[in-house]
Amino acid sequence: MNPLKVTVWGENVHERQSELIRGIYPQGMHNCIADGLNEAPDIQATTATLQEEEHGLTVEKLAETDVLTWWGHRAHGDVSDEIVERVARRVNEGMGLIVLHSGHYAKIFKRLLGTTCSLTWREAGEKERLWVCNPGHAIVQGLGPYFELEHEEMYGEPFGIPTPDEQIFISWFAGGEVFRSGATWRRGAGKIFYFRPGHESYPTYYDANVKLVIKNAVRWARPEAPAWKDAAPNIPVDKAPEKITAWVRP
């Protein structure tokens, strides 16, 4: 089987502006995520960033992408609407989409889910415990009943998303809140997975469990069939599967 081709998209703003965050992710969060994926011999991950021409998401790049991962936070509004529609079209055709942490407010996530995707939050570096909701799901294989991150940003309910097709994780935070921290949807022929951890101030993307979830997720989200093209052709009368005669109004 050919390697699974993953494009890791990163906003790449915090790392350029903050010495603290640059110290945690000296090559950028996008490269850290890609490095974690490339630990697996069946995955071939490359990167794209906001600052590149067409945000690195050209028609050609997306055409050869099986799964796209998306991390953004500070510059959601700087993402071109044209590129958002281009990505949405590819998801409907069958490309997988993994949305990470503050990507819940990304234009592409709100575009595909059709809701506000709003939530409550707190920045206190508190413990997060992620409980596995469906132990049989492909995304959680290799995990125990739960795993913990010692320091993370809190996201809490209510989370303004449509009811998930599948609930994968629920998080509990040391401050007492809970959150639907892993969920899936289908849009057209494409699969979408939202995964909550990954605040830029913490080394979350080095965590072995987080890396395993993202590996599992891109495998789960890979296209299952040839691209489903966005077209609605007219079928002439003489091409109908059964022989018919067009009715003519008297």
BELHU-V726837 format. One record per residue. N is the residue number from 0. PHI is phi in radians with two decimals (999 if undefined). Layout:
BEGIN
N	PHI
N	PHI
END
This chain:
BEGIN
0	999
1	-1.17
2	-1.02
3	-1.28
4	-1.61
5	-2.03
6	-1.84
7	-1.70
8	-1.68
9	-2.27
10	-1.13
11	1.01
12	-1.86
13	-0.99
14	-1.12
15	-1.47
16	-1.86
17	-2.08
18	-1.14
19	-1.03
20	-1.26
21	-1.12
22	-1.19
23	-1.37
24	-2.18
25	-1.07
26	-1.76
27	1.61
28	-1.06
29	-1.07
30	-1.24
31	-1.12
32	-1.11
33	-1.12
34	-1.07
35	-1.09
36	-1.17
37	-1.28
38	-1.13
39	-1.60
40	-1.17
41	-1.60
42	-2.10
43	-2.15
44	-1.84
45	-2.17
46	-2.12
47	-2.59
48	-2.34
49	-0.98
50	-1.33
51	-1.30
52	-1.02
53	0.98
54	0.98
55	1.32
56	-1.97
57	-1.24
58	-0.98
59	-1.17
60	-1.11
61	-1.18
62	-1.11
63	-1.77
64	-1.67
65	-1.40
66	-2.44
67	-1.96
68	-1.80
69	-2.37
70	-2.17
71	-2.60
72	-2.71
73	-1.40
74	-2.16
75	-0.95
76	-1.21
77	-1.45
78	-1.37
79	-1.11
80	-1.06
81	-1.09
82	-1.23
83	-1.03
84	-1.15
85	-1.13
86	-1.17
87	-1.03
88	-1.10
89	-1.20
90	-1.10
91	-1.07
92	-1.32
93	2.36
94	-1.15
95	-1.33
96	-2.36
97	-1.95
98	-1.80
99	-1.97
100	0.82
101	-1.28
102	-1.12
103	-1.04
104	-1.75
105	-1.13
106	-0.97
107	-1.16
108	-1.18
109	-1.16
110	-1.09
111	-1.38
112	-1.56
113	1.31
114	-2.33
115	-1.24
116	1.03
117	-1.42
118	-2.82
119	-1.75
120	-2.69
121	-2.70
122	-1.85
123	-2.41
124	1.08
125	-1.63
126	-1.22
127	-2.09
128	-1.98
129	-1.76
130	-1.59
131	-1.37
132	-1.55
133	-2.34
134	-1.07
135	-1.53
136	-1.33
137	-1.06
138	-1.21
139	-1.85
140	-1.12
141	1.66
142	-1.70
143	-1.52
144	-1.09
145	-2.76
146	-2.46
147	-2.18
148	-2.04
149	-1.16
150	-2.38
151	-2.69
152	-1.34
153	-1.52
154	-2.03
155	-2.33
156	-1.27
157	-1.38
158	-1.91
159	-1.41
160	-2.11
161	-1.17
162	-0.93
163	-1.12
164	-1.16
165	-2.47
166	-1.71
167	-1.76
168	-2.31
169	-2.22
170	-1.73
171	-2.05
172	-1.99
173	-1.03
174	-1.36
175	1.94
176	-1.30
177	-2.19
178	-2.76
179	-1.37
180	-1.58
181	-2.65
182	-2.65
183	-2.18
184	-2.54
185	-2.06
186	-2.29
187	1.05
188	-1.64
189	-1.72
190	-1.85
191	-2.17
192	-2.26
193	-1.77
194	-2.28
195	-1.25
196	-1.05
197	2.35
198	-1.13
199	-1.13
200	-1.44
201	-2.25
202	-1.43
203	-1.04
204	-1.38
205	-1.64
206	-1.17
207	-1.08
208	-1.20
209	-1.10
210	-1.08
211	-1.13
212	-1.05
213	-1.17
214	-1.05
215	-1.04
216	-1.17
217	-1.21
218	-1.15
219	-1.09
220	-1.49
221	-1.05
222	-1.04
223	-1.72
224	-2.72
225	-0.96
226	-0.92
227	-1.57
228	-1.34
229	-1.47
230	-2.59
231	-2.39
232	-1.24
233	-1.29
234	-1.82
235	-1.08
236	-0.94
237	-1.33
238	-1.89
239	-1.10
240	-1.01
241	-2.00
242	-1.22
243	-2.40
244	-2.12
245	-1.09
246	-1.36
247	-1.98
248	-1.11
249	-1.08
END
